[in-house]
Amino acid sequence: MELDANTFRDRLDRTLRLRKSTGEIAIVILLGVLGLFAAIYSQLNLPLENPFGAGVGPRLFPQVAGVTMVAMSVYLLVLRLWRRRKGTIDDEVVEMNVRDGLRVFVFIVLCAGYMWVFEAVGFGVSTVALLFLLFVTNGFRRYILAAVLAIAFTFGIYLIFTTALGLPLPSPILRDVTTGIL
């Protein structure tokens, strides 16, 4: 079976018709589940105190983010369902481009892959790869600039966590580079 490039592009440019409130409710539920996962995972797998001395432990940030995501998701879900029941919500039918939906799917797959390789590869390599791929999949075609931005952002975040917050990140490559500079 041969795949015609024009047919594939035509399929990507197709639009789907969805109710606006249904999409919003689905996103709120998804974010709540992700927040719950982050809170439970950090509770079960991360130490409460910083094993390297001063500063907060690695459990605090994922727990705060996860609990906040769950609380906001519950609030927004109750609000959406209440407005939908009263009929005060704007429940128009909207069109969604298949290409945009595919972009969201690729984003989710890239983030899942990032989480999967984070410990094994380290913060630096996995974050640079993730950011570069996110730039490219979202239409950024200046590859050298995308690579430079990904490296600069990763290096900046690494410095903030290791220097300002005192939280080490699994990154043997960046640790070797910064040891000579700082």
LUMKOLDREN-567455 format. One record per residue (C-alpha): residue number from 1; x, y, z; residue in one letter. Coordinates in Angstrom, 2 decimals. Layout:
REM LUMKOLDREN-567455
+-----+---------+---------+---------+----+
:   i :       x :       y :       z : aa :
+-----+---------+---------+---------+----+
: NUM :       X :       Y :       Z :  a :
...
+-----+---------+---------+---------+----+
END
This chain:
REM LUMKOLDREN-567455
+-----+---------+---------+---------+----+
:   i :       x :       y :       z : aa :
+-----+---------+---------+---------+----+
:   1 :    0.00 :    0.00 :    0.00 :  m :
:   2 :    1.50 :    3.28 :   -1.10 :  e :
:   3 :    0.75 :    6.45 :    0.84 :  l :
:   4 :    0.22 :    9.51 :   -1.30 :  d :
:   5 :    1.73 :   12.65 :    0.27 :  a :
:   6 :   -1.17 :   14.82 :   -0.88 :  n :
:   7 :   -3.72 :   12.45 :    0.66 :  t :
:   8 :   -1.83 :   12.50 :    3.95 :  f :
:   9 :   -1.71 :   16.32 :    3.94 :  r :
:  10 :   -5.42 :   16.45 :    3.10 :  d :
:  11 :   -6.16 :   14.25 :    6.10 :  r :
:  12 :   -4.08 :   16.48 :    8.39 :  l :
:  13 :   -5.84 :   19.60 :    7.14 :  d :
:  14 :   -9.29 :   18.15 :    7.80 :  r :
:  15 :  -11.36 :   19.68 :   10.59 :  t :
:  16 :  -13.43 :   18.02 :   13.28 :  l :
:  17 :  -16.49 :   19.56 :   14.86 :  r :
:  18 :  -16.68 :   19.36 :   18.66 :  l :
:  19 :  -18.72 :   20.98 :   21.40 :  r :
:  20 :  -16.57 :   23.54 :   23.16 :  k :
:  21 :  -17.58 :   22.57 :   26.70 :  s :
:  22 :  -16.87 :   18.87 :   26.08 :  t :
:  23 :  -13.29 :   19.64 :   25.12 :  g :
:  24 :  -12.83 :   21.92 :   28.11 :  e :
:  25 :  -14.18 :   19.27 :   30.50 :  i :
:  26 :  -11.90 :   16.62 :   29.00 :  a :
:  27 :   -8.83 :   18.85 :   29.43 :  i :
:  28 :   -9.74 :   19.69 :   33.04 :  v :
:  29 :  -10.13 :   15.98 :   33.87 :  i :
:  30 :   -6.83 :   15.13 :   32.16 :  l :
:  31 :   -4.97 :   17.85 :   34.09 :  l :
:  32 :   -6.53 :   16.68 :   37.35 :  g :
:  33 :   -5.42 :   13.09 :   36.71 :  v :
:  34 :   -1.89 :   14.27 :   35.86 :  l :
:  35 :   -1.77 :   16.37 :   39.03 :  g :
:  36 :   -2.98 :   13.43 :   41.11 :  l :
:  37 :   -0.31 :   11.22 :   39.52 :  f :
:  38 :    2.41 :   13.79 :   40.29 :  a :
:  39 :    1.31 :   14.12 :   43.92 :  a :
:  40 :    1.07 :   10.36 :   44.51 :  i :
:  41 :    4.31 :    9.58 :   42.67 :  y :
:  42 :    6.27 :   12.21 :   44.61 :  s :
:  43 :    4.78 :   11.01 :   47.91 :  q :
:  44 :    5.77 :    7.40 :   47.26 :  l :
:  45 :    9.13 :    7.84 :   45.54 :  n :
:  46 :   10.84 :   11.07 :   46.60 :  l :
:  47 :   12.49 :   11.83 :   49.96 :  p :
:  48 :   10.97 :   14.49 :   52.18 :  l :
:  49 :   14.28 :   16.11 :   53.07 :  e :
:  50 :   17.12 :   17.13 :   50.83 :  n :
:  51 :   19.69 :   14.34 :   50.99 :  p :
:  52 :   22.44 :   16.83 :   50.08 :  f :
:  53 :   22.00 :   19.22 :   52.99 :  g :
:  54 :   20.33 :   22.63 :   53.03 :  a :
:  55 :   17.27 :   23.54 :   51.02 :  g :
:  56 :   13.93 :   21.92 :   50.49 :  v :
:  57 :   13.61 :   18.29 :   49.53 :  g :
:  58 :   12.75 :   17.07 :   46.07 :  p :
:  59 :    9.25 :   16.05 :   47.14 :  r :
:  60 :    7.96 :   19.59 :   47.78 :  l :
:  61 :    7.64 :   21.03 :   44.27 :  f :
:  62 :    5.90 :   18.05 :   42.60 :  p :
:  63 :    3.52 :   17.73 :   45.54 :  q :
:  64 :    2.59 :   21.41 :   45.59 :  v :
:  65 :    2.12 :   21.42 :   41.81 :  a :
:  66 :    0.13 :   18.17 :   41.86 :  g :
:  67 :   -2.18 :   19.17 :   44.70 :  v :
:  68 :   -2.72 :   22.60 :   43.12 :  t :
:  69 :   -3.55 :   20.98 :   39.77 :  m :
:  70 :   -6.06 :   18.64 :   41.42 :  v :
:  71 :   -7.71 :   21.47 :   43.38 :  a :
:  72 :   -7.97 :   23.74 :   40.34 :  m :
:  73 :   -9.27 :   20.88 :   38.19 :  s :
:  74 :  -12.00 :   20.03 :   40.70 :  v :
:  75 :  -12.98 :   23.70 :   40.92 :  y :
:  76 :  -13.06 :   24.17 :   37.13 :  l :
:  77 :  -14.91 :   20.89 :   36.58 :  l :
:  78 :  -17.62 :   21.80 :   39.11 :  v :
:  79 :  -17.86 :   25.27 :   37.59 :  l :
:  80 :  -18.15 :   23.93 :   34.01 :  r :
:  81 :  -20.73 :   21.28 :   34.91 :  l :
:  82 :  -22.78 :   23.77 :   36.94 :  w :
:  83 :  -22.79 :   26.31 :   34.11 :  r :
:  84 :  -23.59 :   23.61 :   31.56 :  r :
:  85 :  -26.55 :   22.44 :   33.63 :  r :
:  86 :  -27.88 :   25.99 :   34.04 :  k :
:  87 :  -27.37 :   26.64 :   30.34 :  g :
:  88 :  -25.18 :   29.69 :   30.91 :  t :
:  89 :  -22.10 :   28.20 :   29.29 :  i :
:  90 :  -21.13 :   29.02 :   25.74 :  d :
:  91 :  -21.55 :   25.56 :   24.23 :  d :
:  92 :  -21.00 :   26.34 :   20.61 :  e :
:  93 :  -19.68 :   23.80 :   18.17 :  v :
:  94 :  -16.08 :   24.57 :   17.27 :  v :
:  95 :  -13.85 :   23.23 :   14.57 :  e :
:  96 :  -10.54 :   21.65 :   15.40 :  m :
:  97 :   -7.86 :   21.04 :   12.83 :  n :
:  98 :   -6.56 :   17.45 :   12.84 :  v :
:  99 :   -3.00 :   18.81 :   12.53 :  r :
: 100 :   -3.43 :   20.71 :   15.82 :  d :
: 101 :   -4.73 :   17.59 :   17.56 :  g :
: 102 :   -1.75 :   15.63 :   16.25 :  l :
: 103 :    0.56 :   18.33 :   17.60 :  r :
: 104 :   -0.96 :   17.91 :   21.07 :  v :
: 105 :   -0.55 :   14.14 :   20.81 :  f :
: 106 :    3.13 :   14.53 :   19.80 :  v :
: 107 :    3.64 :   16.89 :   22.76 :  f :
: 108 :    2.22 :   14.29 :   25.15 :  i :
: 109 :    4.38 :   11.52 :   23.64 :  v :
: 110 :    7.52 :   13.70 :   23.87 :  l :
: 111 :    6.82 :   14.57 :   27.51 :  c :
: 112 :    6.21 :   10.90 :   28.35 :  a :
: 113 :    9.48 :    9.98 :   26.64 :  g :
: 114 :   11.22 :   12.75 :   28.58 :  y :
: 115 :    9.99 :   11.32 :   31.88 :  m :
: 116 :   11.01 :    7.84 :   30.80 :  w :
: 117 :   14.64 :    8.72 :   29.95 :  v :
: 118 :   15.18 :   11.49 :   32.53 :  f :
: 119 :   16.94 :    9.39 :   35.18 :  e :
: 120 :   18.96 :    7.28 :   32.76 :  a :
: 121 :   20.15 :   10.06 :   30.44 :  v :
: 122 :   20.14 :   12.95 :   32.89 :  g :
: 123 :   18.53 :   16.35 :   33.05 :  f :
: 124 :   20.76 :   18.12 :   30.56 :  g :
: 125 :   20.60 :   15.81 :   27.57 :  v :
: 126 :   16.93 :   14.91 :   27.98 :  s :
: 127 :   15.81 :   18.54 :   28.46 :  t :
: 128 :   17.80 :   19.84 :   25.48 :  v :
: 129 :   16.36 :   17.06 :   23.31 :  a :
: 130 :   12.81 :   17.71 :   24.53 :  l :
: 131 :   12.99 :   21.47 :   23.97 :  l :
: 132 :   14.58 :   21.12 :   20.54 :  f :
: 133 :   11.95 :   18.59 :   19.43 :  l :
: 134 :    9.15 :   20.79 :   20.78 :  l :
: 135 :   10.50 :   23.75 :   18.80 :  f :
: 136 :   10.68 :   21.70 :   15.62 :  v :
: 137 :    7.28 :   20.01 :   15.97 :  t :
: 138 :    5.65 :   23.38 :   16.49 :  n :
: 139 :    6.94 :   24.74 :   13.21 :  g :
: 140 :   10.19 :   26.43 :   14.23 :  f :
: 141 :   12.50 :   25.90 :   11.24 :  r :
: 142 :   15.66 :   27.70 :   12.37 :  r :
: 143 :   17.33 :   24.58 :   13.70 :  y :
: 144 :   20.57 :   26.14 :   14.92 :  i :
: 145 :   18.70 :   28.83 :   16.85 :  l :
: 146 :   16.36 :   26.17 :   18.28 :  a :
: 147 :   19.37 :   24.18 :   19.49 :  a :
: 148 :   21.02 :   27.26 :   21.01 :  v :
: 149 :   17.79 :   28.25 :   22.81 :  l :
: 150 :   17.28 :   24.71 :   24.11 :  a :
: 151 :   20.86 :   24.54 :   25.44 :  i :
: 152 :   20.71 :   28.04 :   27.00 :  a :
: 153 :   17.37 :   27.40 :   28.70 :  f :
: 154 :   18.52 :   24.03 :   30.03 :  t :
: 155 :   21.76 :   25.49 :   31.34 :  f :
: 156 :   19.88 :   28.35 :   33.04 :  g :
: 157 :   17.40 :   26.04 :   34.73 :  i :
: 158 :   20.25 :   23.78 :   35.83 :  y :
: 159 :   22.04 :   26.73 :   37.44 :  l :
: 160 :   18.87 :   27.90 :   39.19 :  i :
: 161 :   18.20 :   24.47 :   40.69 :  f :
: 162 :   21.78 :   23.62 :   41.67 :  t :
: 163 :   23.01 :   27.04 :   42.76 :  t :
: 164 :   20.02 :   29.05 :   43.99 :  a :
: 165 :   17.81 :   26.24 :   45.31 :  l :
: 166 :   20.53 :   23.78 :   46.27 :  g :
: 167 :   18.73 :   20.91 :   44.54 :  l :
: 168 :   20.94 :   18.62 :   42.47 :  p :
: 169 :   19.63 :   17.36 :   39.16 :  l :
: 170 :   20.67 :   14.11 :   37.53 :  p :
: 171 :   23.05 :   15.58 :   34.97 :  s :
: 172 :   26.61 :   14.34 :   34.84 :  p :
: 173 :   27.46 :   16.29 :   31.66 :  i :
: 174 :   26.27 :   19.68 :   32.95 :  l :
: 175 :   27.81 :   19.04 :   36.37 :  r :
: 176 :   31.22 :   18.53 :   34.73 :  d :
: 177 :   30.87 :   21.74 :   32.69 :  v :
: 178 :   29.71 :   23.92 :   35.59 :  t :
: 179 :   32.31 :   22.57 :   38.00 :  t :
: 180 :   35.04 :   24.22 :   35.94 :  g :
: 181 :   33.12 :   27.51 :   35.58 :  i :
: 182 :   31.63 :   28.10 :   39.04 :  l :
+-----+---------+---------+---------+----+
END
